[in-house]
């Protein structure tokens, strides 16, 4: 609207200049120029007030965006610090987990190495116990066990040895009848047989006791290994739970950081838009000021143009037009190439040559 008015008044001035040249009417030109200047000045005041209001709003919005950017960047720094701390703890927990897994491996190897011995010894102990029961049964059935007497009496080798020695002594030293001697010989054979069986049983018992002691020691060792394995397994399970929590925490921090980075980038994009609008406002203000200054210059030029030679004026206008087109073409190429325009280059592109 402002541009239309300026063009309209410019046409009035030109027409007034023609009238002056034809009729020598200085009064008409002066009146038209005065009216044009007054109208432009009024429009400029209105536009300046509007520009100032918009600029104030945009500057306040820009301040808020800058604060939002700074706050976001501060939050990102804080989150980055938390992420680094979490990653450090994760690395430490993984080292502990690897150490426990190595311990578990060694424990399993020790278990595998001793478990075969444990199983063999257990089976041998069972077999030895069966053999002892068989000998016990044979000894009892042959009368060696002394009927149903307690085991400690049946296995009393010392007493049986003394009894055997006494019988042999009686046979050698006493005067015995044939029946008495026959009875003592039979008794000595019975005691010798029983003594031999008891010695065999006693030897088996010693072997069994030795095997049982080894078995108890190995069983204690195996129990300890299994307890260690269970404890290490519980530790590994706890470490895995901690790692899962830490990894989830790290992912949450990553997501929070991505969200804030997006917000900061949005604020940056808005800042660019605000800066563009502020530049446009400044450009518009400059154009208004330029329009006002140009009007004053035109008033002066009109008074002096009456004395200017037409050919010189046309030459000057042509040179100005060529210069204008050349500069505008350079600015357009720069804009199409993605270059950043200066304030004067924006004026060349978005304003008419008459401005």
Secondary structure, DSSP 8 states (H G I E B T S, - for coil): -HHHHHHHHHHHHHHHHHHHHHH--HHHHHHHHHHHHHHHHHHHHHHHHHHHHHHHHHHHHHHHHHHHHHHHHHHHHHHHHHHHHHHHHHHHHHHHHHHHHHHHHHHHHHHHHHHHHHHHHHHHHHHHHHHHHHHHHHHHHTTTT-TT--HHHHT-HHHHHHHHHHHHHHHHHS---HHHHHHHHHHHHHHHHHHHHHHHHHHHHHHHHHHHHHHHHHHHHHHHHHHHHHHHHHHHHHHHHHHHHHHHHHHHHHHHHHHHHHHHHHHHHHHHHHHHHHHHHHHHHHHHHHHHHHHHHHHHHHHHHTTS-HHHHHHHHHHHHHHHHHHHHHHHHHHHTT----HHHHHHHHS-TT-
